[in-house]
């Protein structure tokens, strides 16, 4: 081993090289301890800051959407505000184009031939009498029929009696024919009532 010669009378006395090696060992241990301390302080302060960070530590309006997680952004919903005022009516829209004309429908089935008025009409006859006072004689149609025309005839029982007809016309509801009148006797004749026949032409 190379180095300074040792004095055999002094025993194991450290040489210059031994002291130099010991100093380097101490410096290395000191550096390791210092580095460990720095790392402990750095990690410890970071962990403490993360753990103790609250809303009080954040300045109002300093955080932006990009600083938050997507899940946190989805949860940021305020309360529903009051209903807004009704908007102004919109302008009338443009009239649409006329549609295409539809196809013609099928022809309907021909109806049955109806009976002619002459075939459907019939005559209702009523016989009455005209006396000294005013008398009415009426020929009435069925409730579902209307009168188309009418008239009367007087049977002369004696040449000394005369029939005076005041009305010869349809009834007020146009469902019959009425004759109103009286008879006039010659002086001293003493003729009784005069027979009168009224007829009405009726049709449904």
C-alpha positions in Angstrom: 0.0 0.0 0.0 1.3 3.3 -1.1 1.3 6.3 1.2 3.2 8.0 3.9 5.3 5.7 6.1 3.9 4.9 9.5 5.9 5.1 12.6 5.8 1.7 14.2 6.1 3.2 17.6 2.9 5.3 17.2 0.5 2.4 16.5 -2.6 3.0 14.2 -2.2 6.7 13.7 -4.3 8.1 10.8 -2.4 9.2 7.9 -3.1 12.1 5.6 -4.9 9.9 3.1 -7.1 8.4 5.8 -8.2 11.8 7.0 -8.9 12.9 3.4 -11.2 9.8 2.8 -13.0 10.4 6.1 -13.7 14.0 5.1 -15.1 13.0 1.8 -17.4 10.4 3.5 -18.7 13.0 5.9 -19.4 15.5 3.0 -21.3 12.8 1.1 -23.4 11.9 4.1 -24.1 15.6 4.7 -25.2 16.1 1.1 -27.5 13.1 1.2 -29.0 14.3 4.5 -29.5 17.9 3.1 -31.1 16.5 -0.1 -33.5 14.3 1.9 -34.4 17.3 4.0 -35.1 19.5 0.9 -37.3 16.8 -0.7 -39.2 16.2 2.5 -39.9 19.9 2.9 -40.9 20.2 -0.8 -43.2 17.2 -0.8 -44.5 18.0 2.6 -45.4 21.6 1.7 -47.1 20.4 -1.6 -49.2 17.8 0.2 -50.1 20.3 2.9 -51.1 22.9 0.3 -53.3 20.4 -1.6 -54.9 19.2 1.5 -55.6 22.6 2.9 -56.8 24.3 -0.3 -60.4 25.6 0.2 -62.8 28.1 -1.5 -61.4 30.8 0.8 -58.0 30.4 -0.9 -59.5 31.0 -4.4 -60.0 34.5 -5.5 -63.5 35.3 -6.9 -63.7 35.0 -10.7 -60.2 33.7 -10.9 -60.9 30.1 -12.0 -61.9 29.4 -15.6 -63.8 26.5 -17.1 -60.6 25.0 -18.4 -59.3 24.9 -14.8 -62.1 22.5 -13.8 -62.8 18.9 -14.6 -65.6 18.0 -17.0 -67.6 16.3 -14.3 -67.4 19.5 -12.2 -68.5 21.7 -15.1 -71.6 19.5 -15.7 -72.6 20.1 -12.1 -72.3 23.8 -12.3 -76.0 24.7 -12.9 -77.6 27.7 -11.3 -81.3 27.9 -10.2 -84.0 28.5 -12.8 -84.6 32.2 -13.3 -88.0 33.9 -13.5 -90.0 33.6 -16.7 -89.1 36.3 -19.2 -91.6 38.8 -20.7 -93.7 37.7 -23.6 -92.1 38.4 -27.0 -93.7 40.5 -29.7 -96.0 38.7 -32.2 -94.1 37.5 -35.2 -94.8 38.6 -38.7 -97.4 36.7 -40.8 -95.9 34.0 -42.8 -96.0 33.8 -46.6 -99.1 32.1 -48.0 -98.4 28.6 -49.2 -98.8 27.5 -52.8 -102.2 26.1 -53.9 -102.4 22.4 -53.7 -102.9 20.1 -56.7 -106.6 19.6 -57.6 -107.9 16.2 -56.5 -109.2 13.6 -58.8 -112.9 13.6 -59.8 -115.1 11.3 -57.7 -117.1 8.5 -59.1 -120.5 9.1 -60.5 -123.3 8.3 -58.2 -126.0 5.7 -58.8 -129.0 7.0 -60.8 -132.1 7.4 -58.6 -135.4 5.9 -59.4 -137.8 7.7 -61.6 -140.3 9.7 -59.5 -144.0 9.7 -60.2 -145.3 12.6 -62.2 -147.5 15.2 -60.6 -150.5 13.9 -62.5 -149.9 10.4 -61.3 -149.3 11.3 -57.7 -152.2 13.8 -57.4 -155.6 12.7 -56.3 -158.9 14.4 -55.5 -160.5 14.7 -52.1 -164.3 15.4 -52.2 -166.5 16.6 -49.4 -170.3 17.3 -49.6 -171.9 19.9 -47.4 -174.7 22.5 -47.5 -175.2 26.2 -47.6 -178.0 27.6 -45.5 -179.4 31.0 -44.7 -176.4 31.8 -42.5 -172.7 31.8 -43.7 -171.4 28.3 -43.8 -167.9 26.9 -44.7 -167.2 23.5 -46.3 -163.6 22.2 -46.5 -162.0 19.3 -48.4 -158.7 18.5 -46.5 -155.6 16.7 -47.8 -153.6 14.2 -45.8 -151.2 15.7 -43.2 -148.2 15.0 -45.4 -149.8 16.4 -48.6 -150.2 19.8 -50.1 -153.2 21.1 -52.2 -152.5 21.8 -55.8 -156.0 23.2 -56.7 -159.7 22.8 -55.9 -163.3 24.1 -56.5 -166.9 23.4 -55.8 -170.3 22.6 -57.3 -173.8 23.5 -56.0 -176.8 21.3 -56.5 -179.9 23.4 -57.4 -182.9 21.9 -55.6 -185.2 24.7 -56.5 -185.0 27.5 -59.0 -186.2 29.9 -56.3 -182.9 29.5 -54.3 -179.5 31.0 -55.2 -176.0 30.2 -53.7 -173.8 33.1 -52.8 -170.1 32.1 -52.5 -167.8 34.4 -50.5 -164.6 32.3 -50.6 -163.3 29.6 -52.9 -159.6 29.1 -52.1 -156.9 27.0 -50.4 -156.8 26.7 -46.7 -154.3 28.8 -44.7 -151.9 25.9 -44.4 -152.2 25.0 -48.1 -153.3 21.5 -47.2 -156.9 21.7 -48.3 -159.6 23.7 -50.2 -162.4 25.6 -48.5 -165.7 27.2 -49.8 -167.6 29.7 -47.7 -171.0 31.1 -48.5 -174.8 31.1 -47.9 -178.1 30.7 -49.9 -180.7 33.3 -50.8 -184.3 32.3 -51.3 -186.9 34.0 -53.4 -189.6 35.7 -51.4 -192.2 33.2 -50.2 -190.3 30.2 -51.7 -189.4 28.5 -48.4 -186.5 26.5 -50.0 -184.3 24.6 -47.6 -180.5 24.4 -47.7 -178.5 24.0 -50.9 -176.2 21.0 -51.3 -172.5 22.0 -52.1 -169.6 19.7 -53.0 -166.0 20.9 -52.5 -163.1 19.1 -54.0 -159.3 19.4 -53.5 -156.5 18.2 -55.7 -153.8 16.8 -53.3 -150.3 15.5 -53.7 -147.4 14.5 -51.5 
